[in-house]
Amino acid sequence: KTPGEGIYKFEFDTKTGKLTPRGVAAKLKNPSFLARHPGRTFLYAVNELDTLDGAKGGAVTAMSVDAKTGAVKVLNAQPTKGAGPCDLTVDAKGQNVLAVNYGGGSVVCLPITPDGLLKPASAFIQHEGKGTNPARQEKPHAHSVNLDFVNKHAVVTDLGLDKVFVYKFDGDKGTLAPNDPPFAKVDPGSGPRHLAWHPSNRYAYVINEMANTVTVFTYDDKAGRLEPIQTIGTLPEGFKGENTTSEIAVHPKGDFLYGSNRGDDSIAIFKIHPTTGKLTAAGRQPTGGKTPRNFVIDRSGRWLLAANQDSNNILVFRIDPKTGGLKQVGEPVSSPMPVCIRMIPHEVPPK
């Protein structure tokens, strides 16, 4: 593995799919996942650490991004009150960062000032219990946090408990409270990791890291209720060897779903039924590297960029709008241990 220096910047041509490295954007301690502010050019990163500056737990770092040059400036950081923060999101009004601690098994809310800085935690919830796998589920392991489209419920997957928690969220107050019902379950030993919403807000898709499956849920945004309706595998028939799933994303038009396999080193492709939300396998695409921990689909739905953590490269794929299939464009682009890609629109100055 090649250790990185922090956050790296690339220029992406949305017409051709060309990806060009532009050097180190910000030197941070073990940043992993990133989240954009919805209205301003602020960026937030989890520092995936067990201790930071002598204190137990990781942190979230706030940054500003120059929309014209892409220059990144570190603003401040706040502790997440738990070890190993691994995912985060910014609410629809840009008032709070929500983050989850994998090592600590908890979720935290950090308010945002008008200048993009982070304030100390306004809410913190500790998960309790364990799952059925003593090696991986000996305690809670909160793995992702997603806000629904109405900005009223925060959904947190917990790999250690095989539960998908739902919390009532008040962005003005920065508070979290258990919903009723407080969670939905996946099959024992599944290890829910990441979640993706359907554009209709009627379905949620959870990729299960340990079972190599995707669970489909119907979603009632008024009640905050998730109901499982289908579980489908991500691996090709007859696959032998070790694999864990990682990322999941729905195409912007809601026609296709994608999930990454680490071991098979591929993107699994699914067709989404337009009326039921259920999935049908529609092929797979090797990512051209090892351990695709993350991938991202651009807003136009034309491109998918896959980050191969253990082969230190990023590959660009063109998405077929009819089949959802992926076709590699260009050559792999080097990047030290890429684990998360996020796109920020670039303001092109007038000629």
C-alpha angles and dihedrals in degrees: 000000000000113000114226131220097229130276119009128202127223132179114227123199106211091196098055104017093238115155117201125188115233101182135249114341099184133000108226137159109262100324113186120163124031135201130194127222108244098225109021135044095260124130129197129200133188114230099219098213138130092216132018125191091346095308124110117253138032132272148222117238122209121213138176121223124207104229093209102043102021090231112159125214123190111230106180144305137233130199118252092214091236142068125267105010106200110171141026144172138194119230122246094259094047092240102121146022115220116200137176129216114219096189093040097041094224146113127227138189120214117188119226123223121222087258092057097254121138123242125206118282116293094186136021130178125188118207119220136203138036140257136235099270109077093197098053105014104048090125140354117306110184105201112175142009126206131175118217120240094262090056092230103105132048114206117204124189116211115199092190096054103034088234135125105210123207120205130187107239128204108189095187092057098030093232136146126198133173113268124225105268090032098202149356124228135229124201114294113272094017098118104211110222118166135009134210127193125221111237089245090061086226097104137043126196122205122192113213112217099199101038096041092230142119120228117206118212132188111225132211105195094192094056097027088232124157120194121186114229105164143014120197133177125247100205129086117256112274095019113165124194140041122318140163125187122231127168131033131189139170119221111252091246091053095237100111141032128206131198131180127231120206106204097026082047095212145117113245112215125209134183114227117221107236096223106028101032090225123142134242120190111250103177139280138258126212109234095221093240145046129290108000096207094169143011135177136207116214121237093257091057091231099108140047120193117198123201112210104199100190099041093046097232145108124217128198122217130189113226118226104226093209102045103018088234122151128229123187116243120200127337129311113278118222119240127158110249097329111201105161136026124194127175123223118189113246120222108224110208115235117260 
